[in-house]
Amino acid sequence: MLRQGRRDDGFYFDFSSYSSYGAAAGGTASFLGSWLVHQRQVRVQWFAQDKLRRQNLYKEFIEEASKCYIDALQHHQPDILLLVVLYAKTSEMRVISSPEVLAAAERIVRRVVDAYCKPDITFTDIELKTLVENGSFDILRDFSDSCRSEFDSLRAQHF
């Protein structure tokens, strides 16, 4: 029986409470969706910055190692400033690089130091051609290959 717009059988159903649950659920879902998208964007940005930092470090190391190696081939007396920069770059790699990249960098540093201990080389066309042909001039190949492998591995982990 209805009395003044209400049912008198003790049954009263309040739809407004269910609509507030729906709003809360919708708000929570919206928040979680936004948060997940934001977390993905943060991860992508971090990956891009990390990759750029490594690329710059490796590029600088290659440039400095090249300068040191040429200096070592031509002079018996080490250029301490060049070696300090090379050691500093190697130490940076200890923090952010894979063990393979670091090991390749350390091999380069050892070869540069060893080259300072050997007799000086005067580059004639024949000597330079011999060094290039027998592969002893390219001390950076293993390092470059290790860097490429590291970037491939990071890319595979990220995506």
C-alpha positions as semicolon CSV with decimal commas, in nm:
position;residue;x (nm);y (nm);z (nm)
1;M;0,000;0,000;0,000
2;L;0,127;0,346;-0,081
3;R;0,110;0,620;0,171
4;Q;0,229;0,970;0,076
5;G;0,459;0,849;-0,203
6;R;0,621;0,571;-0,002
7;R;0,559;0,204;0,016
8;D;0,431;0,098;0,351
9;D;0,552;-0,261;0,346
10;G;0,884;-0,176;0,513
11;F;1,074;-0,207;0,187
12;Y;1,262;0,104;0,097
13;F;1,528;0,098;-0,172
14;D;1,773;0,387;-0,199
15;F;1,929;0,400;-0,546
16;S;2,138;0,704;-0,457
17;S;2,376;0,493;-0,248
18;Y;2,443;0,265;-0,544
19;S;2,510;0,557;-0,774
20;S;2,776;0,686;-0,533
21;Y;2,942;0,342;-0,542
22;G;2,939;0,357;-0,920
23;A;3,092;0,704;-0,918
24;A;3,363;0,586;-0,678
25;A;3,438;0,281;-0,891
26;G;3,450;0,491;-1,206
27;G;3,676;0,746;-1,039
28;T;3,907;0,473;-0,913
29;A;3,926;0,314;-1,256
30;S;4,000;0,651;-1,414
31;F;4,272;0,721;-1,157
32;L;4,433;0,379;-1,208
33;G;4,426;0,419;-1,583
34;S;4,590;0,761;-1,562
35;W;4,847;0,633;-1,315
36;L;4,940;0,337;-1,537
37;V;4,978;0,561;-1,842
38;H;5,192;0,802;-1,640
39;Q;5,413;0,519;-1,511
40;R;5,467;0,395;-1,865
41;Q;5,560;0,746;-1,980
42;V;5,806;0,782;-1,691
43;R;5,964;0,446;-1,775
44;V;5,999;0,537;-2,145
45;Q;6,151;0,874;-2,056
46;W;6,395;0,715;-1,812
47;F;6,499;0,459;-2,073
48;A;6,558;0,733;-2,332
49;Q;6,768;0,937;-2,088
50;D;6,967;0,634;-1,980
51;K;7,037;0,540;-2,341
52;L;7,146;0,895;-2,424
53;R;7,375;0,906;-2,119
54;R;7,539;0,579;-2,222
55;Q;7,573;0,687;-2,585
56;N;7,745;1,009;-2,482
57;L;7,977;0,829;-2,241
58;Y;8,074;0,569;-2,500
59;K;8,126;0,832;-2,770
60;E;8,350;1,035;-2,539
61;F;8,542;0,723;-2,436
62;I;8,601;0,629;-2,800
63;E;8,727;0,979;-2,878
64;E;8,959;0,988;-2,576
65;A;9,085;0,634;-2,627
66;S;9,167;0,716;-2,989
67;K;9,366;1,024;-2,886
68;C;9,549;0,829;-2,617
69;Y;9,631;0,541;-2,846
70;I;9,775;0,761;-3,120
71;D;9,974;0,951;-2,859
72;A;10,098;0,622;-2,711
73;L;10,208;0,493;-3,050
74;Q;10,404;0,810;-3,123
75;H;10,549;0,891;-2,780
76;H;10,722;0,692;-2,512
77;Q;10,631;0,944;-2,241
78;P;10,262;0,910;-2,139
79;D;10,031;1,210;-2,161
80;I;9,897;1,199;-1,807
81;L;9,602;1,432;-1,876
82;L;9,478;1,208;-2,158
83;L;9,514;0,899;-1,941
84;V;9,327;1,061;-1,651
85;V;9,033;1,139;-1,880
86;L;9,037;0,782;-2,009
87;Y;9,042;0,640;-1,656
88;A;8,760;0,875;-1,553
89;K;8,541;0,754;-1,842
90;T;8,618;0,394;-1,745
91;S;8,514;0,467;-1,387
92;E;8,184;0,614;-1,509
93;M;8,126;0,289;-1,696
94;R;8,169;0,096;-1,373
95;V;7,853;0,267;-1,252
96;I;7,620;0,236;-1,552
97;S;7,757;-0,015;-1,801
98;S;7,728;-0,388;-1,839
99;P;8,024;-0,602;-1,729
100;E;8,103;-0,681;-2,094
101;V;8,131;-0,312;-2,191
102;L;8,342;-0,238;-1,886
103;A;8,575;-0,531;-1,957
104;A;8,621;-0,413;-2,318
105;A;8,698;-0,059;-2,197
106;E;8,954;-0,190;-1,947
107;R;9,125;-0,393;-2,222
108;I;9,158;-0,073;-2,426
109;V;9,315;0,112;-2,133
110;R;9,565;-0,173;-2,087
111;R;9,653;-0,167;-2,458
112;V;9,706;0,209;-2,447
113;V;9,935;0,180;-2,144
114;D;10,121;-0,109;-2,312
115;A;10,166;0,102;-2,625
116;Y;10,339;0,372;-2,420
117;C;10,590;0,108;-2,309
118;K;10,678;0,008;-2,666
119;P;10,911;0,191;-2,903
120;D;10,764;0,493;-3,076
121;I;10,617;0,448;-3,422
122;T;10,671;0,692;-3,704
123;F;10,383;0,651;-3,942
124;T;10,489;0,590;-4,295
125;D;10,239;0,479;-4,553
126;I;10,365;0,122;-4,539
127;E;10,362;0,102;-4,157
128;L;10,013;0,249;-4,136
129;K;9,886;0,013;-4,404
130;T;10,037;-0,284;-4,220
131;L;9,878;-0,181;-3,890
132;V;9,537;-0,141;-4,050
133;E;9,556;-0,465;-4,249
134;N;9,660;-0,685;-3,958
135;G;9,390;-0,533;-3,734
136;S;9,624;-0,418;-3,459
137;F;9,533;-0,055;-3,521
138;D;9,163;-0,107;-3,439
139;I;9,165;-0,137;-3,061
140;L;8,803;-0,019;-3,037
141;R;8,624;-0,296;-3,228
142;D;8,548;-0,519;-2,928
143;F;8,434;-0,218;-2,728
144;S;8,201;-0,102;-3,007
145;D;8,058;-0,452;-3,045
146;S;8,001;-0,477;-2,669
147;C;7,822;-0,142;-2,668
148;R;7,597;-0,249;-2,954
149;S;7,513;-0,575;-2,775
150;E;7,434;-0,385;-2,458
151;F;7,198;-0,150;-2,642
152;D;7,028;-0,446;-2,811
153;S;6,984;-0,616;-2,474
154;L;6,844;-0,302;-2,312
155;R;6,602;-0,253;-2,600
156;A;6,482;-0,613;-2,567
157;Q;6,429;-0,572;-2,192
158;H;6,238;-0,249;-2,235
159;F;5,999;-0,351;-2,511
